[in-house]
């Protein structure tokens, strides 16, 4: 795994125009990376890669397993169809694993090591993003290399750490990040070079602090079944601390903006363009929203039949067709042109063009509110019903829903009722809809709570919906300290009880 890190970072630097002048083929690449790539460009690479990881294979794995999207096609079986029926192979995850370790995390660790003495703002942001990327990996794979994972040539074959122990270290890493981001002095501070919370440090500092405290809530809510007293105690302490700051509006969302330019568009949109007809809206999500006449459907999905005000999702194994609702503006950006539908009211991929400017959403104000609502059910501070309503409202505002429609939806669906278990179901089901496009979270919440009530797809090749990803074949082949391939995809992460 580590032996590819130098090559990968050098390649990434070569492919970014702003970095070209820092490379010289007559110099040793180790020396180049250690001494000449500026810290600000390393942070650019790391933030770009974090966003792209949130909208590429990692997103597709989880959104198919969580039944937000379906791997429908108009031809022979595609990779997305294979994944949707749980045919996930070890080779499928090689690129994503290497992207984390050899690119994103390698850059972040370099920033941390460089900034340790005099640039706490940089090291704090890097530590926070390191924790963010590692939590994705633990949630996907379980036990992974952590302690010795980023030592490059000092440890080419790192051992695997226990996933629960890693989570405890991630919580500590977030605390370190908070302290360092809060520092009154720093020789340099992130600015427009960061593609996440881009802008002057005077404005972005509080954004990073809000993210750090809110993200810690996401880590802690994972303990809902694994150690609920720990969850309640830690969240209570965090919420009651006078120094804690949390997301306050959609302006605080952790997301990356994109542009209506070739190679600068949202990766979810880019995949739709490059792999036409590989992904459609899933019937499970669409039907759930249809039952409530959810106004977010207008931005989430393309109407089917065209002009009907109705929406239809695809199912795994269904006949090949374009006659389903497609992914729409919320994940792809504004419509640039819309051609004519076919005789049945469906659209080919080429019939609708988009700007590709929709953001990749990594953590939202809506999710923050649903976490607070769930935590309040368990005994943490706050009014569960108020946070539940705030989560729905934040999601709908992000989707461009008008205030009157939001109010009507809340009047019909926005009050928690019943037992605490029934309230939990309501919270997670609304969170499931709100986290459309957010990598990992819908799949993670289902594994953690059992909601919403996903059912195994009809053409599944295994007995159950996967609960973790296979280890990459590259690790099995190269790292002698790997634990061996998992016996099946029913192996659970520590918090999945």
N, C-alpha and C positions, 0 to 999 in steps of 0.2 A: 504493500500500500504506500508506504512512505517513499519508496524509490522513485515514484512518479511525480513527487511534489515539485522538484526543481524544474523538470521539463514542463509540467502543466503551467506553473506560474510564468515561466519564460514565454511560453506560447501565448498565454493570456495577455502579457505585456506587449508582445509583438502585434497582437491583433487589435490593440487599442491605440489609435493614432497618437494620442497625447503621450504615450509611453515610448514611442519608437526611438526617440533620441537618446534614451537612457540605455540602449543595448548596443553592444559592439561585439561582433562575432569573433574578434581576436582576444576577447577577455573571457576568463573562466566564469560560467554562468552563476556558480555559487557566490563568487565575489560580487558579481553584478547585483544579484538579488539582495545580498547582505548590506551593500554599501551605497548603491546608486539609485535604486527605485525609491522615490520619495515616499514618505509616510502618507502624504495626502492622496497619492495615487493608489497606494495599497488599500486605503479606506474606500476609494471609489470602486476598485475591483470587488472588495468584500461586500459592499452594499448592493452593487449590481448583481453579483452572484446570489446573494441572499434572496433578492426579489425574483430572479429567474428560477432559482430552486423552488420557490413558492408557486411557480406557474408552469412548471415543466413536468418531467416524468413523475416527480414526487407528488405533485398535485393530481396527475392523472391516475396514479395508483389509488390514491385515497378517495378521489371523487367517484371512481367507478365502484369501489368496494362499498362506499357509503350510499350508492344509488342516487347521487345527484345527477350524474350523466350516464349515458348508455353508449356502448361501443357499437352502435348500429352502422351499417355500411350498405353500399349499393353494389358491391362486388364480392370477391372471395373473402375468407376470414382475415381480419386485420389483427394487429397486435392489441388494439384496444378491446376487440371482441374476446380475444384470448384472456386478457386480464379480467374482463368482466365476469367470465365464467370460472375465475380463480385459477387459471393456468398461468401462474406467475413462476418464472424460472429464475434460477440464480444468476444467469447471464443478463437478465433484464435489468437488474439493479446495479450492475457494475458502474455504469456512467454516473449515476446519482451518488453512489458511495464515494467515488473518486472526486467528484465535484466538491463534495463537502470537505474531505480531508486534504486533497492535494491543492485545492484552490481557495475556497472561502476561509476555512479554518486556518490554513497555513498563513494566509495574509493577516488574519486577525491576530494570530500568535506572534507574528513578526512585529506588528504594531505594539502589542502589549510589551514585548521584550525591549523594544526601542524606547518606549515612552515611560518606562517604570520610574525613572528618576526625576524627570522634570516636566512631563506632559500628561498629567492625570486626566485631563479631559479626553485625550485620545485613548489612553489605556482604559478609561472607564467605559467609553462607547464600545471599544473593541471587546471588552469583557462581557458587556451586555449582549452584543451580537454573537459572541462565542457561546454564551449560555443559550441563546435563542436557537442557534443552529444545532447544538448538541441535544436540546430537548426534542427537536424534531427527530433526530436520529434514534434516541432512546425510545421514543414513542413508536417508531417504525420497526426497529430491530430488537430492542431489549438490551441485553448485554453487548457492549461495544468497547473498542479501545478508547480510553480517556486519559488516564494518568500519564501514560507514555506515548500517547498518540501523535504528538506534534513535535517530536524531538529530531525529526529528519534523520540524518545519517548516524546520529547517536543511538538510535533504536529503530532499525528498519522493520522489525517484526514485533510490534507491541502486543502485550498481553491484553486480554479483555477484562474490563471492570464490571462488577455487578451493577445492574441498571438502577437499583434503588440507591446504592451508594453514590452513583453518579448524580442522581437527582439532588441528594443532600449537598453535593459539591456545587451544583448549579445554583441552588438557593444561596449558598455562601458567595458564589461568584457575582450574583446579582447585588448582594449587599455591598461587596467591594466596588462594584460599578457605581452604585448610588453615591458612595462616599467620594469616589474619584471624580465623577461628573459634577458633584457639588463643590469641588475645591475652588477656593477663591482665586488661585493663581495657577496658570499653566503656560508653559513656554509657547505652545501652539494649541489651537482648538479647531475642531472640525467646522467646516463652513459649507460653501456650495459644492465642494468636492464630494460630499456625502450625497448620494441619491435618495437617501431616506432622511427626512427632516432637513432637507437642503435649505441653506440660508445662513445668515450670520449667527454666531454662537449666542449672542445676546437674546436672540429669539428662540433658537433651537434647544438651548440648555434645558429649559423647563419641559420641553417636549420629551427629551430623552429621560428626564426624571419621572415624568408621568408614565412613560412606557415602562420604565424599570419597576415601579411599584405595581402597575396594573399587570405586567407580565408575571410578577411574583405571585399574584392571585391565580393566574392560569396554572402555574406550577403546583400551587397548593391545592387547587380544586381536584387535581388528579388523585389526591388521597381520600376521596369520598368513601371508597370501600376499603382501601388499604389501611387507613389509620384516620378515621374521622375525628377523634379527639385532637389529634395533632393538627389537622386541618383547621378546626374551629379555634384552637388556641393561637395558632400562628396568624390566621387571618384577623382575629380579634386584635391581637397585638399590632399588626400592621395597620389596620384601619384606625385604631385609636391613637397611633403615634402622631404627635403634632407636626412631625416633619414629613409625613407621607402626603404625596400628591398623586392623584389618579386622573384618568381620562375624564374630560368634562363635556366633550362634544365630538362630532365627527371630524372636526378640524384636528383632533389629536390622533386620528387613526394612523397606524403604522402602515404606510402604503407607498408604492413607487409610481411616479407618473411616467407616461410614455408619450410618444410623438407620432404624428401622421407622416412618417418617413420610413423608407425601406430600412430594415434592420434595427429600427428604433421603436418598433411597435410592441405592444403587450404580447408576451409569449403564448398566452392562451389563444389570442387572435391569430398569431403567426402559425400555430399548429393547425388551426382550422383552414387556413389558406394553403398550407403545404400538404396537409393530409385531409383532403376534402372528404366529407361524409364519414369521418372516423368517430365523431362524437355528436350526439343529440341529447336533448333534455330527457331525463329518465322518467318513466311513468310513475315511479313511486313518489318522487318529489312533486311532479306536476299534479298528480291526483290529490295529494295532500293539500296543495294550494287551491286546486279547483273546488274542493269541498267547502272552503271558506271564502270563495270568490276573492282570493288574495289580490289586491291591486298591484303588488310587486311583479306579478306575472307579465305585465306589459313591458317591463324593462329586462326581465330575466329571460323571456322566451319570445320567439316569433309565433304569431297566431297560426293555428292550423284548424280548419282551412283558412286561407288568407282572407282577412276582412271580417271574420266571423265573431271575433271577440272570444274565441274558444282556444284551448290549448290541449295538445296531445303529446304524451311522452312515449318513448320507445322502451321496449323490454329486451333483455338479453335473449338471443335465439329467435327473435321475431323475424318474419320475412324481410328480406332486404328491400329498403324503400327510402325515399326522401320525404315521405308523407307523414312527418312528425314535426313537432315544434323544434326549432333550432335554437342554439345559444344566441342571445341577443345583446343589446347595447350595454347592459350592466357589466358584462365581461369582455365586450369587444369595442366599445366606444360608439360614437354617433354613426348613424347610417349616412353614407355618402350617396348611394344610389340604390334603388330597389326596382328590379325588373318584374316581369309578369310571372305569376305562379303557373304551375302546370294545370291541367284540366281538373285535377282533384283538389287543388288549393295548396299544394306543397311547393317549396322552393328548392331549386338546385343550389349548391354552395355558391356558384358564380353569380346567381341572380341578385344577391344582396351584397353590397360592399360596405365596409366599415372603416373608420379612421384608425382603429387599433390603439386608441388613446385611453381606454379604460385602465384604471390603476390595477396593479396587483395588490390585493388587500391581504396583509399578513396578520394584523390584529386590530380589531375595531372597537369603537365606543359601544356598539350594540353588544358585542361579546362581553365586554367588561360588565355591562349591566346584568346580563344573564348569569355571569359568574357570581355577582353580588347577590342576585335573587336566590340562586341555589345555595350559596353559603349561608344566607339568612335562614333558610329552611332547617339547616343543621344546627343553628344556634349562634352563628356569627352575627355581628352588628348589622342593622339595616332592616328595612321594610321590604320583604320579598315581593309583595304585590307591586309596590312602587317601582322597584328595579325592573320587574317583569315588563311593566308598561313602558318604562323608559327604553328598554332594549328593543321592543317592537317599534317604538316611535323612531329611534335612531336608525334602525334598519330601513324603515320605510322612507325616511328623509334621504338617506343615502341613495335609495333607488328612485328618487324623484317623485314620490307619491305626494299628491296634494293634501293639504292639512285636513280638509273636510273628509277625504277618504280615509285618512289615518284615524280621525276621530270616530268615524263609523265602524272601522275595523276593531278599534279598541273597545267600543261599546258592545260589540258582539263577541269578542274573543280575548279581551284584555284583562280579565279578572281571574285570579287564581281561585280555585274552588276544590273542595273535597279533602281527602286525606293528604298528608305530606307526600306520600308516594304519587298520588294523582297530580299534585301540584308540581312535583319534580318532572313528571311526564310532560305537563304543559310547558314548563320552562325549556326543557331540552328540545321538544318538538319545534317551538318557536325559534330557539337558538339554531336548530338544524336548518331552518329556512333562511334565517338571517346570515348564516355563515356560508351561503352559496358563493363559491369562488375562493374561500379561505382554505388553504391547504391543511390537511390532516384533521382539523377539528371535528367535523361531522363524524368521521370514522372513529376518532378517539372517544368522543362522547358516547357513541353507541356501544363501544367496547366497555366503557367505564360504567354506563348506567343501564344499558339495555334499551334505550330509547333513541330514536323512534323504533317501532317494532319491525325492523328489517327482516325479510325472509330470504332464505337462500334462493338464488336464481334457478330457474327451471332446468337449465342445461349445465349446471355446475359439474365440474369434474372431480370435486372433493365433497366430503360430507357436510362441511360447515363453512360459513363465511370466514375468510382468513382473519386472524387476530394479530398477526405480525408478518413482516416481509421475510423472505429467505435471505440468508447471508449471500453476498456477491460471490460469484465463482472466482473472481480474482483473489479474494481473501483465502478461499479454500485451496487454491492452487499455489499461492505465493507465501502466505504467512503461516509458518509452522505452529504459531501459538494460537491459531483460531480454534474455537471449541468444537469444530465439526459442524457440518450442515444440520439444520433443524430436521427432526423426523417428519414434520409436517407444518403447515401454516396455522395450526391451532395452538402453537406455543404462545403463551401470554406474557405480556410485559408485566412488571411487578405490580402496577396499580390496577391491572385488569383482573378483578376477583370474581 
